[in-house]
Amino acid sequence: MTDPAPDDLLIDDEAGRLTRPYTASGGRTRPAARLDPLTRVKATGRGIRRQAGPDHDLVLGLCRRPVSVAEIAARVRLPATVTMVLLSDLLACGAVTVDAPAPARGARSERALLEAILHGLRERL
């Protein structure tokens, strides 16, 4: 008899996820590294130096090619915040590298965008 894949242990087709999402991150809700959903992640080929859970292994397995944090979260069926905590752990031990997304050409700063939205709301009200 073969061992089930890590994904089989965590997700049931009918019941859904078999553990609470924040169990994967040990209850942590803030990643140590600054990541956003568009950050691209890639495995370095180094093993995980410390004891990692099945969710860490699952996430690392998805990083064989450059992939966004949002795509990883969707594939492992975890909230983005939990996925970022797991990726932050993997980054800290050198198992992955990250590449922040380049700002869109002609993109406004967050402050400028929020000010434009506020101005538009004031005009309507």
RAGILIN-V855696 format. One record per backbone hydrogen bond with DSSP energy under -1.0 kcal/mol. CO is the residue of the C=O (numbers start at 1). NH is the residue of the N-H. If there is no record, write none. Layout:
# RAGILIN-V855696
CO:NH
CO:NH
This chain:
# RAGILIN-V855696
5:9
7:11
10:18
12:16
16:12
20:23
21:24
22:27
23:26
25:28
36:39
37:70
39:69
40:99
41:67
42:97
53:57
54:58
55:59
56:60
57:61
60:63
63:43
67:41
68:72
69:73
70:74
71:75
72:76
73:78
79:83
80:84
81:85
82:86
83:87
84:88
85:89
86:90
87:91
88:92
89:93
90:95
91:94
95:44
97:42
99:40
104:107
109:113
110:114
111:115
112:116
113:117
114:118
115:119
116:120
117:121
118:122
119:123
120:124
121:125
